[in-house]
């Protein structure tokens, strides 16, 4: 951040924040002093080993031997499914065919923990505040080494021992944890630079200790070392919350991690203080993570569920510890209910906003964008069938449930039984989230998401920079037809390592938007920093469940974009864009199609016509359209590419076309298979794809905004 940017940030701080930041710096000095003393002594965090490990099992009920015996007897098909999956994942980790953030990974206790596994770049082992990971060379992505330090793969290896008795996998889990502790002294090196990383590692160790309770090749002294390091992790966390640097998912993860450690080390003299601190932070910050309508204020789907996962872990731990939980059931239930609406026809959730493929609950999933396992768990925890979603048929056939594994590990066999008693209830076809600015409609076959909301919480209208996980995707459309994706979000492949690629995937050009030249939605001020956000857009909608109609508008001082959408289930999607400008501008449309799309440009001007899979596209306007282009992946791996997960890119397809706007123009775009007699009428200008001889028979539809849809009878 520039000096001017820092001054602007400082001027916005109130006395409380300034005081809080000063206190944070004093706490860092406290950690620095402890690091020079080589951390707190083992005696300070000493608790009986067996007691601590039993506490770990209490937090992961499914890992207990009695619970596994019940599972083997009562649900043999599900038990065998768990065995098969754990052996497969453990084998891939041991053989080097496992993937971390799109990179191959092999568990090796001799690993150099301060060296980036992809590029070979090495960070210093100085005190964590002196490790300038954000100033790494441009080709280095520090997320890769952070992922190593989270050690969720140790949970998978230990689970393979627990379910299959695989000694090699159990030893690898043990050795990877002990190697990390030996080579990463308290508060030194890149693995201590982020409180969130510290918290996630602690959660991984708690689950690993639970799984390896009966592992005979695990000396008491070695377990004591892990438990002592958990105490050091707690000491770090209580003195290093990200209240100001990242007051969103980071703070929630840090507090949840501290909460779980306090439950494990209950006999420690510090445990009650840690627990009180963690719960207070969660109560203060959890309500700030979600709008009143239930969607994540970070405007990012992955982080919506990442945050919820941490809250679920803390909720489950507190129920076990005090029988009462966190007392925030309504908050979490609302967030999960909101999430249900975003589930698309193919069973996935859309890749809205930033994502780093992180999972707060350490259970590997084949499909990151399938959050149904969390919904199954939440439905049982909160006894709410509205949260539950129907299981995928393929998964149900495989394990007899299709419920995901998080439910079993955190609730045991009783949770499995209770979930089978809860019937998922159908939701309304239309959901509107006015605070987040989303219109969502779906009927199990077709699904539409329309974004007419803010980019992210905490952005400024002036040049003051602020980090945020929302993308410049205002007025974006996502569309599935007949259970198949048509318009998709391009995703997010990386934060660091390739800044040009990161900038593209966060820009309007990587989303289903229309942009006007010299009219920015927001200004990029770094990899994750935005500034100069435009006025919060307008969202209106119609309540017709048979025709999904919505309207969104963005205004600048000298121009505006008004987008109207009409989706008729089983027939198609129409998008009418009304553009106004006080001086000539170029308007550009960007449409993103999924991998495997087979599209052919039939006409590129004065109208656009594209034919192929998944759907045909046509566009006409009150002004000529030009420079229509299909791109199935450029050489820089930006335009025409999609990212299903962090570090992974796949070839997709992007359609762009342009129009010259002198003062006003209307452009109508249709996604569907056949010609429909549908048009749009605004300010005396009618745009349509086909028409009957008698336009007076046109059926008018409420457009929910300026302008009007009309449907003409089809001629014989």
C-alpha positions in Angstrom: 0.0 0.0 0.0 1.3 3.5 -0.9 2.0 6.1 1.7 -1.0 8.1 0.6 -3.2 5.0 0.9 -1.9 4.4 4.5 -2.7 8.0 5.4 -6.2 7.6 4.0 -6.7 4.4 6.0 -5.4 6.1 9.2 -7.8 9.0 8.8 -10.7 6.6 8.7 -9.8 5.0 12.0 -11.6 5.9 15.2 -10.0 6.1 18.6 -11.1 2.5 19.4 -9.4 1.1 16.3 -6.3 3.1 16.9 -6.1 1.8 20.4 -6.8 -1.7 19.3 -4.0 -1.6 16.8 -1.6 -0.3 19.4 -2.6 -3.2 21.7 -2.1 -5.7 18.8 1.4 -4.4 18.3 2.2 -4.8 22.0 0.9 -8.4 21.8 3.2 -9.1 18.9 6.1 -7.9 21.1 4.9 -10.2 23.8 5.0 -13.1 21.2 8.5 -11.9 20.1 9.7 -12.1 23.7 8.3 -15.6 24.1 9.9 -16.7 20.8 13.3 -15.6 22.1 12.7 -17.8 25.1 12.0 -20.6 22.6 8.3 -20.5 23.4 6.6 -21.4 26.7 7.9 -24.4 28.5 6.3 -27.8 28.1 5.3 -27.7 31.8 3.2 -24.6 31.2 0.8 -26.5 29.0 1.3 -29.9 30.6 -1.9 -32.0 30.8 -2.3 -35.8 31.0 -1.8 -37.2 27.6 -4.6 -39.7 27.7 -7.0 -37.1 29.0 -6.1 -34.6 26.2 -6.5 -37.3 23.5 -9.9 -38.4 24.9 -10.9 -34.7 24.7 -9.9 -34.9 21.0 -12.2 -37.9 20.5 -15.0 -36.1 22.3 -14.7 -33.4 19.7 -14.7 -35.9 16.8 -17.2 -38.5 18.1 -17.0 -40.7 15.0 -13.4 -41.5 15.7 -14.2 -43.4 18.9 -13.9 -47.2 18.8 -17.3 -47.8 20.3 -18.9 -45.5 17.6 -17.0 -47.2 14.8 -18.2 -50.6 16.1 -21.8 -49.3 16.0 -21.2 -48.0 12.5 -19.8 -51.3 11.3 -22.8 -53.2 12.6 -25.7 -50.8 11.9 -24.5 -49.2 8.7 -22.1 -51.7 7.0 -22.4 -50.2 3.5 -21.5 -46.7 4.8 -18.6 -48.1 6.9 -17.2 -49.9 3.9 -17.5 -46.7 1.8 -15.5 -44.8 4.5 -12.9 -47.5 4.4 -12.6 -47.4 0.7 -12.3 -43.6 0.5 -9.8 -43.3 3.3 -7.6 -46.0 1.8 -7.7 -44.4 -1.6 -6.9 -40.9 -0.3 -4.2 -42.1 2.0 -2.6 -44.1 -0.8 -2.6 -41.1 -3.1 -1.0 -39.0 -0.4 1.7 -41.6 0.3 2.4 -42.2 -3.4 2.6 -38.5 -4.5 -0.6 -38.6 -6.7 -2.5 -36.4 -4.2 -3.2 -32.7 -5.1 -2.8 -29.6 -2.9 -4.1 -26.5 -4.7 -3.7 -28.2 -8.1 -0.1 -29.3 -7.3 1.1 -32.9 -6.8 1.9 -33.6 -3.2 3.6 -36.5 -1.5 3.9 -36.8 2.3 7.6 -36.8 3.2 8.8 -36.0 6.8 12.1 -34.8 5.3 10.3 -32.0 3.5 11.9 -28.5 3.7 9.1 -26.6 5.4 10.3 -23.1 4.5 10.7 -23.9 0.8 8.0 -23.4 -1.8 7.4 -26.9 -3.3 6.6 -25.5 -6.7 9.4 -22.9 -7.4 12.0 -23.7 -4.7 11.9 -20.2 -3.2 12.9 -20.3 0.4 11.6 -18.0 3.2 13.7 -17.2 6.2 13.0 -18.7 9.6 13.0 -15.3 11.3 10.4 -14.1 13.8 7.1 -14.3 11.8 6.6 -10.5 11.6 10.0 -10.3 9.8 9.0 -12.8 7.1 7.8 -10.6 4.2 5.8 -13.3 2.4 3.7 -10.7 0.6 6.9 -9.4 -1.0 7.9 -12.8 -2.5 9.0 -12.9 -6.1 6.2 -12.5 -8.6 6.1 -16.1 -9.7 5.9 -17.4 -6.1 2.5 -18.1 -4.5 2.8 -18.3 -0.7 -0.6 -20.1 -0.6 1.1 -23.3 -1.7 3.4 -23.5 1.4 0.6 -22.4 3.7 -1.4 -25.3 2.4 1.4 -27.7 3.4 1.4 -26.2 6.9 -2.3 -26.7 7.4 -1.6 -30.5 7.6 -5.1 -31.6 6.7 -3.5 -34.5 4.8 -2.3 -35.8 8.2 -6.0 -36.2 9.1 -6.6 -38.2 6.0 -3.6 -40.4 6.6 -4.6 -41.0 10.2 -8.1 -41.8 9.1 -6.7 -44.5 6.9 -5.0 -46.1 9.9 -8.2 -45.8 12.0 -10.5 -47.5 9.4 -8.1 -49.8 7.6 -5.2 -50.4 10.1 -2.7 -49.1 7.5 0.4 -48.8 9.5 2.3 -46.9 6.8 -0.3 -44.2 6.6 -0.4 -43.9 10.4 3.3 -43.5 10.6 3.3 -40.9 7.8 0.7 -38.9 9.7 2.7 -39.1 12.9 6.0 -38.2 11.2 4.6 -35.3 9.3 3.2 -33.7 12.4 6.4 -34.2 14.4 8.6 -33.0 11.5 6.6 -29.8 11.3 7.0 -29.2 15.1 10.7 -29.9 15.0 11.5 -27.6 12.0 9.1 -24.7 12.9 10.0 -23.3 16.3 7.4 -21.2 18.1 6.6 -18.0 16.1 9.4 -18.5 13.6 9.0 -18.8 9.9 6.3 -18.5 7.3 4.0 -21.0 8.9 3.5 -18.6 11.8 2.7 -15.5 9.7 -1.1 -16.0 9.7 -3.3 -16.7 12.6 -5.7 -18.5 10.4 -3.0 -21.0 9.3 -2.1 -21.6 13.0 -5.8 -22.3 13.8 -6.3 -24.7 10.9 -3.2 -26.6 11.8 -4.4 -27.0 15.4 -7.7 -28.3 14.2 -5.9 -30.8 12.0 -3.8 -32.0 14.9 -6.8 -32.5 17.1 -8.5 -34.7 14.5 -5.2 -36.6 13.9 -4.7 -37.2 17.6 -8.3 -38.6 17.9 -7.7 -40.9 14.9 -4.4 -42.2 16.2 -5.4 -42.8 19.9 -4.8 -46.6 19.6 -1.9 -46.3 17.2 0.8 -48.5 18.9 3.8 -46.8 17.1 3.2 -43.4 18.7 5.3 -42.9 21.9 3.9 -41.0 24.8 6.7 -38.5 24.6 5.8 -37.8 21.0 2.2 -37.2 21.8 3.2 -34.9 24.6 5.2 -32.9 22.1 2.1 -32.4 19.9 -0.1 -31.4 22.9 2.5 -28.9 24.1 2.7 -27.4 20.6 -1.1 -27.1 20.7 -0.7 -25.0 23.8 1.8 -22.8 22.0 -0.7 -22.5 19.1 -3.3 -21.3 21.6 -0.9 -18.8 23.2 -0.2 -17.4 19.7 -3.9 -17.2 18.8 -5.1 -15.4 21.9 -2.4 -12.7 21.2 -2.7 -12.5 17.4 -6.3 -12.1 16.2 -6.8 -10.5 12.8 -9.2 -7.9 14.0 -8.1 -5.3 11.6 -6.1 -7.0 8.9 -8.8 -9.6 8.1 -11.9 -9.2 10.3 -13.9 -11.8 8.3 -13.2 -15.5 7.9 -9.7 -15.2 9.4 -11.0 -14.0 12.8 -13.8 -16.7 12.9 -11.2 -19.4 12.0 -8.8 -18.1 14.7 -11.4 -18.0 17.4 -12.8 -21.4 16.5 -9.3 -22.9 16.6 -8.6 -21.4 20.0 -12.0 -22.7 21.2 -11.2 -26.3 20.2 -7.7 -26.2 21.7 -9.2 -24.9 25.0 -11.6 -27.9 25.0 -8.7 -30.3 24.4 -6.4 -28.8 27.1 -9.2 -28.3 29.6 -7.0 -29.2 32.5 -4.5 -26.4 31.6 -4.5 -23.4 33.8 -5.0 -21.2 30.7 -7.9 -23.1 29.2 -10.7 -21.1 30.8 -9.2 -17.9 29.7 -8.7 -19.2 26.1 -12.3 -20.4 26.0 -13.7 -17.1 27.3 -11.6 -15.2 24.8 -12.6 -17.4 21.9 -16.3 -17.3 22.6 -16.4 -13.6 23.1 -14.6 -13.1 19.7 -17.1 -15.4 18.0 -20.1 -13.6 19.6 -18.6 -10.2 18.5 -17.6 -11.1 15.0 -19.9 -13.9 13.8 -22.9 -11.5 13.3 -20.6 -9.3 11.2 -20.0 -12.0 8.7 -23.5 -12.2 7.2 -26.0 -9.7 6.0 -29.4 -9.7 7.5 -30.6 -11.7 4.5 -28.1 -14.5 5.4 -25.4 -14.2 2.7 -21.7 -13.7 3.5 -20.7 -10.0 3.5 -17.5 -11.0 1.6 -19.8 -11.7 -1.4 -17.9 -15.0 -2.0 -19.6 -18.4 -2.0 -16.5 -20.4 -0.9 -15.9 -18.1 2.0 -19.6 -18.2 3.0 -19.2 -21.9 3.7 -15.7 -21.6 4.9 -16.9 -19.3 7.7 -19.9 -21.5 8.4 -17.6 -24.5 8.8 -15.6 -22.9 11.5 -18.8 -21.8 13.3 -20.1 -25.4 13.1 -16.9 -26.7 14.6 -17.1 -24.3 17.5 -20.8 -24.9 18.0 -20.3 -28.7 18.1 -17.4 -28.3 20.5 -19.3 -26.1 22.9 -22.3 -28.4 22.9 -20.0 -31.2 24.0 -18.3 -29.0 26.5 -21.2 -27.2 28.1 -24.3 -28.7 26.5 -25.5 -25.2 25.3 -23.5 -24.3 22.3 -22.6 -20.8 21.2 -26.1 -19.4 21.4 -26.1 -18.3 17.7 -28.4 -20.9 16.2 -30.5 -18.3 14.4 -27.5 -16.7 12.7 -26.2 -20.0 11.4 -29.6 -21.3 10.4 -30.3 -18.2 8.4 -27.0 -18.5 6.6 -27.5 -22.1 5.7 -31.1 -21.4 4.5 -29.7 -18.7 2.3 -27.2 -21.2 0.9 -29.9 -23.6 -0.1 -31.3 -21.2 -2.7 -27.9 -21.0 -4.4 -27.7 -24.7 -5.0 -27.9 -25.1 -8.8 -29.7 -27.7 -10.8 -26.6 -29.9 -11.3 -26.2 -30.1 -7.5 -23.2 -27.6 -7.3 -23.0 -24.1 -5.9 -21.7 -21.2 -8.2 -18.1 -20.1 -7.9 -19.0 -16.5 -6.9 -16.1 -14.3 -5.7 -12.7 -15.3 -4.5 -11.9 -18.9 -3.4 -8.8 -20.6 -2.2 -10.4 -24.2 -2.1 -10.1 -24.1 1.7 -12.2 -26.4 3.9 -12.6 -25.6 7.6 -13.8 -29.1 8.5 -10.9 -31.5 7.6 -12.7 -34.0 5.5 -11.6 -34.3 1.9 -14.3 -34.0 -0.8 -14.1 -34.9 -4.5 -16.1 -31.9 -5.5 -15.2 -28.6 -3.7 -18.4 -26.8 -5.0 -20.7 -29.4 -3.5 -21.6 -28.0 -0.1 -24.4 -30.5 0.5 -22.4 -32.4 3.2 -22.3 -29.3 5.4 -26.1 -28.9 4.9 -26.7 -32.4 6.0 -24.6 -31.8 9.1 -26.3 -28.5 9.9 -29.8 -29.9 9.4 -29.1 -32.4 12.2 -27.3 -29.9 14.5 -30.1 -27.4 14.3 -33.0 -29.8 13.7 -34.1 -27.9 10.6 -35.3 -29.8 7.5 -35.2 -26.5 5.5 -31.4 -26.7 5.7 -31.2 -30.2 4.3 -30.8 -30.8 0.6 -31.6 -33.9 -1.4 -28.6 -36.2 -1.7 -26.9 -36.9 -5.0 -28.2 -40.1 -6.5 -24.7 -41.4 -7.3 -23.3 -40.7 -3.9 -26.3 -42.3 -2.3 -25.8 -45.5 -4.3 -22.2 -45.6 -3.3 -22.6 -45.4 0.5 -26.3 -45.9 1.1 -26.8 -42.4 2.3 -25.3 -39.7 0.1 -24.9 -37.5 3.2 -21.2 -36.8 3.2 -18.7 -37.7 5.9 -18.8 -34.6 8.1 -22.1 -35.6 9.5 -20.7 -39.0 10.8 -17.4 -37.7 12.2 -19.1 -34.8 14.2 -22.3 -36.5 15.3 -21.7 -40.3 15.0 -24.3 -42.9 14.3 -27.0 -40.9 16.1 -26.5 -38.1 13.6 -26.8 -40.5 10.6 -30.0 -41.9 12.1 -31.5 -38.5 12.8 -30.7 -37.2 9.2 -32.6 -40.1 7.7 -35.6 -39.1 9.8 -35.5 -35.5 8.5 -37.1 -35.0 5.1 -35.7 -32.1 3.0 -38.4 -29.7 2.2 -38.8 -28.0 -1.2 -38.0 -24.3 -1.2 -39.7 -21.5 -3.0 -38.7 -21.1 -6.6 -37.7 -17.5 -6.2 -35.5 -16.1 -3.4 -34.4 -12.5 -3.1 -31.6 -11.3 -0.9 -31.9 -7.5 -0.8 -28.8 -6.8 1.3 -26.4 -9.0 -0.7 -28.2 -7.9 -3.9 -29.0 -11.4 -5.3 -32.1 -12.6 -7.2 -32.1 -16.4 -7.3 -34.7 -18.6 -9.0 -34.7 -22.4 -9.6 -37.1 -25.3 -10.2 -34.8 -28.3 -10.0 -34.2 -28.1 -13.8 -33.4 -24.4 -14.6 -31.6 -22.1 -12.3 -30.7 -18.4 -12.5 -28.6 -16.2 -10.2 -28.6 -12.4 -10.9 -26.2 -10.2 -9.0 -27.3 -6.6 -8.5 -25.6 -6.0 -5.2 -22.4 -4.5 -3.8 -19.0 -5.9 -4.7 -18.1 -6.6 -1.1 -18.5 -5.2 2.4 -16.1 -2.5 3.6 -15.1 -0.9 0.3 -14.9 2.9 -0.1 -16.2 5.3 -2.7 -12.9 7.2 -2.7 -9.3 6.0 -3.4 -8.9 4.5 0.1 -7.9 0.9 -0.6 -9.5 -2.0 1.2 -9.0 -5.8 0.8 -12.1 -7.8 -0.2 -13.0 -11.2 -1.6 -15.8 -9.9 -3.8 -15.2 -9.6 -7.6 -16.1 -6.8 -10.0 -19.1 -8.9 -11.2 -22.1 -6.5 -10.6 -25.0 -7.3 -12.9 -23.6 -10.8 -13.6 -25.9 -13.6 -14.6 -25.4 -17.3 -13.9 -27.7 -19.7 -15.7 -28.4 -23.5 -15.8 -30.9 -25.0 -18.3 -32.2 -28.5 -18.1 -29.8 -29.3 -15.3 -26.7 -28.2 -17.3 -24.6 -25.1 -16.9 -24.9 -22.5 -19.6 -23.4 -19.3 -18.1 -20.8 -19.8 -15.4 -18.5 -17.8 -13.2 -14.9 -18.1 -14.3 -13.7 -18.7 -10.7 -10.4 -17.7 -9.1 -7.2 -19.6 -9.9 -4.7 -17.7 -7.7 -4.0 -14.7 -5.4 -0.2 -14.5 -5.6 2.2 -16.0 -8.1 0.6 -14.5 -11.3 -0.9 -11.0 -10.6 -2.1 -10.4 -14.1 -4.1 -13.6 -14.1 -5.6 -12.8 -10.7 -6.5 -9.3 -11.9 -8.3 -10.7 -14.9 -10.3 -13.3 -13.0 -11.5 -10.7 -10.6 -12.5 -8.2 -13.4 -15.8 -7.7 -15.3 -14.2 -9.4 -18.3 -14.2 -12.8 -16.5 -17.9 -12.5 -15.6 -21.2 -12.4 -17.5 -21.4 -8.6 -17.5 -21.7 -5.6 -19.8 -19.2 -2.8 -19.4 -18.9 0.8 -20.6 -15.6 2.3 -21.6 -14.3 4.8 -19.0 -16.8 3.7 -16.4 -15.2 1.5 -13.8 -17.2 -0.5 -11.3 -14.3 -0.5 -8.9 -10.6 0.2 -9.2 -8.0 -2.5 -8.5 -5.3 -1.4 -5.9 -3.4 -4.7 -5.6 -4.1 -8.4 -5.7 -7.1 -8.2 -3.3 -7.5 -4.5 -2.8 -10.3 -2.4 -4.3 -11.1 1.3 -4.2 -13.5 3.8 -5.8 -16.5 1.6 -5.7 -19.5 3.0 -7.6 -22.9 3.6 -6.0 -24.5 0.5 -4.7 -26.7 -0.9 -7.5 -30.4 -1.2 -7.5 -32.3 -4.6 -7.5 -36.0 -5.1 -8.3 -37.9 -8.2 -9.2 -41.3 -9.6 -10.1 -43.0 -12.2 -8.0 -44.2 -14.3 -10.9 -43.0 -17.9 -10.2 -43.6 -19.0 -13.8 -41.5 -16.2 -15.3 -38.4 -15.2 -13.5 -38.0 -11.4 -14.0 -35.5 -9.1 -12.3 -34.0 -5.7 -12.9 -30.6 -4.2 -11.8 -29.1 -0.8 -12.4 -25.7 0.9 -11.9 -25.3 4.6 -12.2 -22.2 6.8 -12.7 -22.3 10.6 -12.9 -22.5 10.6 -16.7 -23.8 7.1 -17.6 -25.8 4.1 -16.4 -26.5 0.5 -17.2 -29.9 -1.1 -16.6 -30.1 -4.8 -17.0 -33.4 -6.6 -17.3 -33.7 -10.4 -17.2 -36.5 -12.8 -18.2 -36.1 -16.5 -17.7 -39.0 -18.8 -18.7 -38.3 -22.3 -17.2 -37.9 -24.8 -20.0 -37.7 -22.2 -22.7 -34.7 -19.9 -22.2 -33.2 -16.8 -20.8 -33.5 -13.2 -22.3 -31.3 -10.3 -21.1 -32.2 -6.7 -22.1 -29.5 -4.1 -21.4 -30.4 -0.4 -21.5 -27.4 1.9 -21.8 -27.3 5.6 -21.4 -24.3 7.9 -21.7 -23.8 11.7 -21.9 -21.0 11.2 -24.5 -20.1 8.4 -27.0 -18.9 5.2 -25.4 -18.2 1.6 -26.4 -20.2 -1.1 -24.6 -18.8 -4.6 -24.4 -20.6 -7.8 -23.4 -18.8 -10.7 -21.8 -20.3 -14.2 -21.6 -18.5 -17.1 -20.0 -19.4 -20.7 -21.0 -18.3 -24.0 -19.3 -15.6 -26.3 -20.4 -16.7 -28.6 -23.2 -18.8 -25.9 -24.9 -18.9 -26.4 -28.6 -19.9 -23.0 -30.1 -19.7 -21.7 -33.6 -20.1 -18.0 -34.7 -22.7 -17.8 -37.5 -23.1 -14.1 -37.6 -21.1 -11.3 -35.8 -22.7 -8.1 -37.1 -25.0 -6.2 -37.2 -26.4 -8.9 -34.9 -24.8 -11.8 -33.1 -25.7 -15.5 -33.7 -23.8 -18.3 -32.0 -24.9 -21.9 -32.4 -23.8 -25.0 -30.5 -23.6 -26.6 -27.0 -24.7 -26.0 -24.4 -27.2 -23.4 -25.9 -27.4 -21.1 -28.9 -26.9 -17.4 -28.3 -28.4 -14.5 -30.3 -28.1 -10.8 -29.7 -29.8 -7.8 -31.5 -29.8 -4.2 -30.6 -31.3 -0.8 -31.4 -27.7 -0.1 -32.6 -25.5 -2.4 -34.7 -23.4 -5.0 -32.8 -19.9 -5.6 -34.0 -16.6 -7.4 -33.3 -18.3 -10.6 -32.1 -15.6 -13.0 -31.0 -15.4 -16.5 -29.5 -12.3 -17.3 -27.4 -11.6 -20.8 -26.2 -8.5 -19.9 -24.3 -5.8 -17.3 -25.0 -2.1 -18.1 -24.7 -1.8 -16.2 -21.3 -4.4 -18.6 -19.9 -6.7 -15.8 -18.9 -9.6 -15.0 -21.3 -11.5 -18.1 -22.2 -10.3 -20.1 -19.2 -12.2 -21.2 -16.1 -10.9 -22.2 -12.6 -12.8 -24.9 -10.8 -10.4 -24.6 -7.8 -7.4 -22.7 -6.6 -4.3 -23.4 -8.7 -6.4 -25.2 -11.4 -7.5 -23.8 -14.8 -9.4 -25.4 -17.6 -10.2 -24.3 -21.1 -13.7 -22.8 -21.3 -15.1 -20.4 -23.8 -15.8 -16.6 -23.8 -18.1 -14.7 -26.1 -17.7 -10.9 -26.5 -19.3 -8.4 -28.7 -19.6 -4.6 -28.7 -21.8 -1.7 -29.6 -21.2 2.0 -30.1 -23.5 4.0 -27.8 -24.0 7.7 -28.8 -26.5 8.5 -26.1 -28.8 5.5 -25.5 -29.1 2.0 -26.8 -31.0 -1.3 -26.0 -29.5 -4.7 -26.7 -31.4 -8.0 -26.3 -29.5 -11.3 -25.8 -31.2 -14.7 -25.8 -29.9 -18.0 -24.6 -31.9 -21.0 -25.8 -32.5 -23.6 -28.5 -35.2 -22.2 -30.6 -36.6 -18.9 -31.8 -39.0 -17.3 -29.4 -41.3 -14.4 -30.1 -40.0 -12.4 -27.2 -38.9 -8.7 -27.2 -38.3 -5.7 -25.0 -39.8 -2.2 -25.1 -38.3 0.8 -23.4 -38.4 4.6 -24.1 -40.3 4.0 -27.3 -37.7 1.6 -28.6 -38.7 -2.1 -29.3 -36.1 -4.8 -29.7 -37.1 -8.3 -30.6 -35.9 -11.5 -32.2 -39.1 -12.4 -34.1 -42.5 -11.0 -34.4 -46.0 -11.9 -35.6 -47.9 -9.9 -38.1 -50.1 -8.3 -35.4 -48.0 -6.9 -32.6 -51.1 -5.8 -30.8 -51.5 -9.3 -29.6 -48.3 -9.1 -27.6 -48.6 -10.3 -24.0 -47.0 -7.8 -21.7 -44.9 -8.9 -18.7 -44.0 -6.9 -15.6 -40.3 -6.1 -16.0 -39.8 -4.9 -12.4 -38.0 -1.8 -13.7 -37.8 0.7 -16.5 -39.0 -1.0 -19.7 -41.3 -3.9 -20.5 -41.0 -7.4 -21.7 -43.6 -8.7 -24.2 -44.3 -12.1 -25.5 -45.8 -12.5 -29.0 -47.9 -15.5 -30.1 -46.0 -17.9 -32.3 -47.2 -17.9 -35.9 -48.3 -21.2 -37.3 
